[in-house]
C-alpha cells in the first residue's frame, strides 16, 4: 500500500466512524427535541389557562368598578341634594 492509499483508507474509516456515531446520536437528540416540544405544549396550555382566568378576573373587576362608580355618583348626588336643602 502506498502512503496515499493509507491516508485515504484512514480518512474513510474516520468518516465512517463519524457517520455511525451521528446515526446513533440523532435519534436520541430527536427524542429529546420531541420531549422538549411536548413540555413546551404543556406550558403553553398552562399559560392559556392562566390567561383565561386572568381575563375573567379582569372583566369581573371592571364590572365591580363600574358598579362602584355608579353608586358613588348616586351617593354624591344625594349628598349634594341634602346639602342644598335648608335646615
N, C-alpha and C positions, 0 to 999 in steps of 0.2 A: 504494500500500500504506500502510496505517496503521501507526502505531508498534506497536500491539497485535499485528498480524499479523506484523510483522518479528520481534518478540520471540518469538512462537510458532514461527515458522519457524526461527529460530536455536536455540531450545531443542530443537526436533525434530531438527535436524541434530546437535546435541551429543549427544542421546540415541542417535541412530542411530550416531554415531561410537563412543560408549561400547559399544554393543551389538556392533558389528563387532570392536572391539579385544578385548572379552571373549570373543567367539566364537573368535577366533584364539588367545587365551591359554589357554583352558580345556583344549583337547586336550593342549597342552604340559604344563600343570600335572597333568593326569590321567596322562600318561605318566610324569612324574616321581614321582607318587604310586605308580603301579604298580611302577616300578623300586625305589622305597624299600621297598615291601611285599615284593618279591622278595628284596632284600638282607636284610630282616628274617627272612624264611623261611630263608635260608641261615645266618644267625647262630643262629637257633633250632635248626636241625639240628645245627650245630657244638656248641652248648651241650648239646644232648641227648646227643651222642656223648661229650662230656667228662664229663657227669654219670654216664653209664653206666659209663665206665671208672673214675671215682672210686668209684662204689658197689662195683664189683668189687674194687678195691684195698682199700677199707674192709672188705669181707667177708673178704678174704684175711688182712688184718691181725688181724681179730677171731679167726679160726681159729688163726693163729700165736700170738696172745696166750693163747688157751685152752690150746694145747699147751704153751707155756712155763710157764703157771701149774700145769698138771698135773705137768709134770716137776719143777718147784720143790717141789711138795707131796711128791712121791715121794722126792726127794733129801733134803728136810728130815726126813721120817720115817726114812729110813735113817740119816741123821746122828744123829738123836736116839737111835735104837736102838744105834748104835755107841758113843755117849757113855755110855749106861746100862750097857753091858757092863763087867764088872770086867776089868781088865787082867791 
